[in-house]
Structures are given as structure tokens and as C-alpha cells.
Amino acid sequence: PLNVDCGTTGKTAGYLSMTWVGDEQYVKSSQSATARIEVLSMIWVGDGQYVKPGQSVTGQIENGVIGPLTTLRYFPDQRKNCYSFPGVGQGLKILVRAWFYYGNYDGLSSPPTFDLLFNGNNWGTVFLSGDSGSALYEMVYVTKVDEVSVCLARTKPNDVPFINSLEIKKLEKDMYDHMDTDRPLHLSGRYASPSYSYV
């Protein structure tokens, strides 16, 4: 798995006993790091090597917000900014998750709206309401090439795209074995069985 904590440096432990590593390796730079699984925990790595430099910031944190959502990377200058993940592997079933938490990081109390793209295709429009607005986008996808990309695209002149974290996890071959391998499965909601209440 690859867990990217956008806007941070160094290692931290947090959400569900996962270890997060700062994003300096995924922004175009000469630094590098590795991602690995530890027993019952996850290593989160920074986004430095996967994206052209944006700016990182810590949001105004409310109690109960998980660690990876307390920092973010935002992109005030370009219309579209992409994370590129080479070496994921071709023909693999992966889970891709993108988290967004505004936290009024810019002091404007005006969460932006922007597009989210996966491998150049529309994944969705990120729309947040209020200072504590958050969004989670998740999909299962069968890779067609060795590299995947996640992009954030500005849709309005004054709305600045941002992201808190990205996760890419390899799934077992027999998971979702009836899915159409030419189309991703998008998360629309999680329900607790047998009550069918929304989680």
C-alpha cells in the first residue's frame, strides 16, 4: 500500500495506528523514501515525489479530526496539478482513496469546488460545505498500465484545489471478482448490515 500524507514531512503515528511519512518524496525533488507495511500498522509517505510543488499548510483542526486530515497541499498557481505514481503494476486490482478536509486553512471561510481526475478521466467534483466540510472519494480499479495518476483541476478562477491524503492499496485478485475490469467501482456509501443504516 501507498499512503500519502499531503503537506507534511517526517514520520508520524496516528489514525488507526498507521504511521504517516511526510510528502517531500512525492513533490519533484531529490529526496526519496519507501513505503511498507508494518505489523498492524501502515506507513504513510509524503507526496513530494509524486507532484510538482504546491504549497503545504496545517488547517484549523477540530477535535476528532484524524491526523492525515490536519495537513494539506494546495495548488494556487496552475489550472491542473497531478500526482503521478509510477511502478504500481499493470493488471492489478487497487483501491484508490482521496481525502479532503477544508478546515478553513486559508482563513476565508469559503471552501473551494474543484474537479478530481483519475488517469485523465473525471472521478468527481469535490464540493465541501462550511469550514469543517470534508469529502472522501474511493474507487476500486484494475490498472491498465504500470503508472496511475490523480489530478486536481480548478473549475472556478478563485477556487484553489487542495488535498489532504491519497491512498493506493493493492487488493487480492479474488476481491470484487465479478467487477467489470474496464470500469472502476466507485464508493457511493457504506452501510452496516443487517440494519442497513448508513455508516
Phi, psi and omega in degrees: 000153177235118181241115186250117176265103187287130176093011182237171173226159179074183181254142173220152175257146181190233188320121179053037180062024178273144175264131182250137177247138184304165189270005185300336183281344184258346170276140183309107180203177180269000181276153178216160178204172179237154176250140179206163177264134171254165181302120178054023176215170181234145175264126176256134181243154181289170185262006186307318185275350185257355184215148173294148187306129167248201177243143180251153184202157173257130182279175175279109192270133175264155175301140177091353178281130183291152185313310182298342180270358182276348177233159179206166172241132179238158190231086185279348192257321186255158178289322182225135179229133187236143168264133180241129182240091179284157174077018178293321180115142181267141177077016180262148174269122182233155171256129178239128182228131177237131182245141179224127175220115187293306177060016182050041183302332183263359179072010184266348185049042181216086181298138181281164170240135181203166181267149176243128181237147175235124182049040176083356181253147180299128177258324180167175174251125180278117178233122181241144178241130178075169182297329181259019178296140179219161178211147177231127175243134185215140177212156170250133188217143174259119186292139179261335179226179185282349185234144174235157178222148175234126183238150174244128184235129178293135178245342178228143186306322184261002179266122184258117178296148177211166176208144179263315179203156176229141176230137174228119184230133176285135179254158176294149183301326184276356175285138180052044187290350178259008181284152174286116185288354177268355181224142177284156170262125180256139176290129174245343178170162176239136182233143178273125178263142008266005185282340182059029175273145182291134180260000000 
